[in-house]
Amino acid sequence: MDLVQTPISAWESFYVIAGSSAAALTGLQFVVIALVAEVQNRSSTGDALSAFGTPTIVHFCVALLISCTLSAPWMTLASPAIALGAIGALGLVYAAIVIRRARTQSDYHPVFEDWLWHAALPVVGYGALLGAALALRSHAHEALFFVAAVTLLLVFIGIHNAWDTVTYVAISDLQRRAEERRRDEGGVPPADRATSTTPEG
């Protein structure tokens, strides 16, 4: 039993740090969602939130779940391999759902960076997790490095996407306030006021 537990137990400190970070960042993401709800345009349908906001919570929770899974006192490597494989497979299914939501929503038009961080990298991460789970029993040492890399990748994806959401909402809110200020001042932008007073030729 000791020989089986040794490869995973060597990662105990890593998953304590990764799991704690993922849990804390999950809580902060709720603050981000509250901020989005507060300044969200009334005409928005909320589809963008499902496509770009909710997956961030999921990625943080999966990183926490992986950390908890590999911190459990397993008797054999087969059990964590099955658990990690299920997480990876479900992650791929969820990533496909997110991609479909991102393609069908009309609130926001994704650019290349959005497709990279919200679609491509999660697919790579969950696919690597599934592959590592399949190889865990035969190549435990190498597979555990892949699992650790996936855990960090999910945390970094969540951090990037949360920050991207905050900056997008902040900039959108500033633009909205500027447009409201221009409307309150007469609906004519300052640069156009000088030309609007000139007589027509």
Summary of the structure (lengths in Angstrom):
residues: 201
radius of gyration: 22.9
end to end distance: 93.3
largest distance: 93.3
contacts: 603
relative contact order: 0.14
helix: 82%
strand: 0%
